[in-house]
Amino acid sequence: MKPQNKIKEISLEELTDSMGNHAKAAALQKRVIQLEEVGNRLYFLILNGTDDELKKAKWEWRELVPTENK
């Protein structure tokens, strides 16, 4: 006789929490990718770019990482 696979039962609250956590993780992963792309571009332009290219890249970085006003 084969053993039966048991399905774990979870509540609706557990399911929605899990979905929310997944959405948050996906959003954070997207943000990390954006920061890496803009940071790499900024680094490259610091070494090789013109002043105008560098200014534009700095503004793109500031849009993603705003300064804190203290």
PyRosetta script that sets phi, psi and omega in degrees:
from pyrosetta import init, pose_from_sequence

init()
pose = pose_from_sequence("MKPQNKIKEISLEELTDSMGNHAKAAALQKRVIQLEEVGNRLYFLILNGTDDELKKAKWEWRELVPTENK")
pose.set_psi(1, 133.1)
pose.set_omega(1, -178.5)
pose.set_phi(2, -78.1)
pose.set_psi(2, 141.4)
pose.set_omega(2, 172.7)
pose.set_phi(3, -73.3)
pose.set_psi(3, 142.3)
pose.set_omega(3, -178.9)
pose.set_phi(4, -88.8)
pose.set_psi(4, 138.3)
pose.set_omega(4, 175.0)
pose.set_phi(5, -77.1)
pose.set_psi(5, 126.5)
pose.set_omega(5, -179.6)
pose.set_phi(6, -93.7)
pose.set_psi(6, 136.8)
pose.set_omega(6, 177.8)
pose.set_phi(7, -94.5)
pose.set_psi(7, 127.5)
pose.set_omega(7, 179.8)
pose.set_phi(8, -74.5)
pose.set_psi(8, 128.5)
pose.set_omega(8, 178.1)
pose.set_phi(9, -92.2)
pose.set_psi(9, 135.5)
pose.set_omega(9, 176.7)
pose.set_phi(10, -130.4)
pose.set_psi(10, 158.5)
pose.set_omega(10, -179.8)
pose.set_phi(11, -80.7)
pose.set_psi(11, 165.0)
pose.set_omega(11, 177.4)
pose.set_phi(12, -62.6)
pose.set_psi(12, -36.9)
pose.set_omega(12, 178.4)
pose.set_phi(13, -62.9)
pose.set_psi(13, -44.0)
pose.set_omega(13, 177.6)
pose.set_phi(14, -62.8)
pose.set_psi(14, -38.6)
pose.set_omega(14, 179.3)
pose.set_phi(15, -65.5)
pose.set_psi(15, -46.3)
pose.set_omega(15, -179.6)
pose.set_phi(16, -67.6)
pose.set_psi(16, -36.5)
pose.set_omega(16, 175.8)
pose.set_phi(17, -62.2)
pose.set_psi(17, -43.1)
pose.set_omega(17, 179.7)
pose.set_phi(18, -63.0)
pose.set_psi(18, -42.3)
pose.set_omega(18, 179.1)
pose.set_phi(19, -65.7)
pose.set_psi(19, -39.1)
pose.set_omega(19, 178.4)
pose.set_phi(20, -64.7)
pose.set_psi(20, -41.5)
pose.set_omega(20, 178.1)
pose.set_phi(21, -63.7)
pose.set_psi(21, -38.5)
pose.set_omega(21, 178.9)
pose.set_phi(22, -65.1)
pose.set_psi(22, -42.1)
pose.set_omega(22, 179.7)
pose.set_phi(23, -64.3)
pose.set_psi(23, -40.5)
pose.set_omega(23, 178.3)
pose.set_phi(24, -64.5)
pose.set_psi(24, -43.0)
pose.set_omega(24, 179.5)
pose.set_phi(25, -64.0)
pose.set_psi(25, -40.1)
pose.set_omega(25, 178.7)
pose.set_phi(26, -65.4)
pose.set_psi(26, -40.2)
pose.set_omega(26, 178.6)
pose.set_phi(27, -65.6)
pose.set_psi(27, -41.4)
pose.set_omega(27, 178.0)
pose.set_phi(28, -65.2)
pose.set_psi(28, -40.1)
pose.set_omega(28, 178.3)
pose.set_phi(29, -62.8)
pose.set_psi(29, -41.2)
pose.set_omega(29, 178.0)
pose.set_phi(30, -62.8)
pose.set_psi(30, -42.0)
pose.set_omega(30, 179.3)
pose.set_phi(31, -64.3)
pose.set_psi(31, -41.5)
pose.set_omega(31, 178.6)
pose.set_phi(32, -61.1)
pose.set_psi(32, -42.6)
pose.set_omega(32, 178.7)
pose.set_phi(33, -62.8)
pose.set_psi(33, -43.4)
pose.set_omega(33, 178.0)
pose.set_phi(34, -61.0)
pose.set_psi(34, -44.7)
pose.set_omega(34, -179.8)
pose.set_phi(35, -63.5)
pose.set_psi(35, -40.5)
pose.set_omega(35, 178.3)
pose.set_phi(36, -62.6)
pose.set_psi(36, -45.0)
pose.set_omega(36, -178.5)
pose.set_phi(37, -63.0)
pose.set_psi(37, -48.4)
pose.set_omega(37, -178.8)
pose.set_phi(38, -68.7)
pose.set_psi(38, -38.8)
pose.set_omega(38, 178.3)
pose.set_phi(39, -64.0)
pose.set_psi(39, -42.4)
pose.set_omega(39, 178.3)
pose.set_phi(40, -64.1)
pose.set_psi(40, -41.9)
pose.set_omega(40, 178.5)
pose.set_phi(41, -63.3)
pose.set_psi(41, -44.4)
pose.set_omega(41, 179.3)
pose.set_phi(42, -61.4)
pose.set_psi(42, -45.0)
pose.set_omega(42, 179.1)
pose.set_phi(43, -60.4)
pose.set_psi(43, -45.6)
pose.set_omega(43, 179.2)
pose.set_phi(44, -60.8)
pose.set_psi(44, -44.1)
pose.set_omega(44, -178.1)
pose.set_phi(45, -70.1)
pose.set_psi(45, -29.7)
pose.set_omega(45, 175.1)
pose.set_phi(46, -60.2)
pose.set_psi(46, -39.5)
pose.set_omega(46, -179.0)
pose.set_phi(47, -82.0)
pose.set_psi(47, -36.1)
pose.set_omega(47, -168.6)
pose.set_phi(48, -127.0)
pose.set_psi(48, -6.7)
pose.set_omega(48, -169.3)
pose.set_phi(49, -93.3)
pose.set_psi(49, 169.5)
pose.set_omega(49, 174.2)
pose.set_phi(50, -84.3)
pose.set_psi(50, 168.3)
pose.set_omega(50, 179.7)
pose.set_phi(51, -60.9)
pose.set_psi(51, -41.7)
pose.set_omega(51, -179.6)
pose.set_phi(52, -64.3)
pose.set_psi(52, -42.2)
pose.set_omega(52, 178.2)
pose.set_phi(53, -63.8)
pose.set_psi(53, -40.9)
pose.set_omega(53, -179.1)
pose.set_phi(54, -66.4)
pose.set_psi(54, -40.6)
pose.set_omega(54, 177.8)
pose.set_phi(55, -60.9)
pose.set_psi(55, -44.4)
pose.set_omega(55, 179.6)
pose.set_phi(56, -62.5)
pose.set_psi(56, -43.7)
pose.set_omega(56, 179.8)
pose.set_phi(57, -64.6)
pose.set_psi(57, -36.3)
pose.set_omega(57, 177.3)
pose.set_phi(58, -63.7)
pose.set_psi(58, -41.3)
pose.set_omega(58, 178.6)
pose.set_phi(59, -64.6)
pose.set_psi(59, -39.2)
pose.set_omega(59, 177.1)
pose.set_phi(60, -62.2)
pose.set_psi(60, -40.4)
pose.set_omega(60, 178.6)
pose.set_phi(61, -64.8)
pose.set_psi(61, -44.5)
pose.set_omega(61, -178.8)
pose.set_phi(62, -64.5)
pose.set_psi(62, -30.0)
pose.set_omega(62, 176.5)
pose.set_phi(63, -65.9)
pose.set_psi(63, -35.5)
pose.set_omega(63, 179.3)
pose.set_phi(64, -83.2)
pose.set_psi(64, -33.2)
pose.set_omega(64, -176.5)
pose.set_phi(65, -128.0)
pose.set_psi(65, 81.8)
pose.set_omega(65, -179.6)
pose.set_phi(66, -68.7)
pose.set_psi(66, 149.5)
pose.set_omega(66, 178.4)
pose.set_phi(67, -77.0)
pose.set_psi(67, 152.8)
pose.set_omega(67, 177.3)
pose.set_phi(68, -90.3)
pose.set_psi(68, 131.6)
pose.set_omega(68, 176.6)
pose.set_phi(69, -89.5)
pose.set_psi(69, 114.3)
pose.set_omega(69, -178.9)
pose.set_phi(70, -108.2)
pose.dump_pdb("model.pdb")
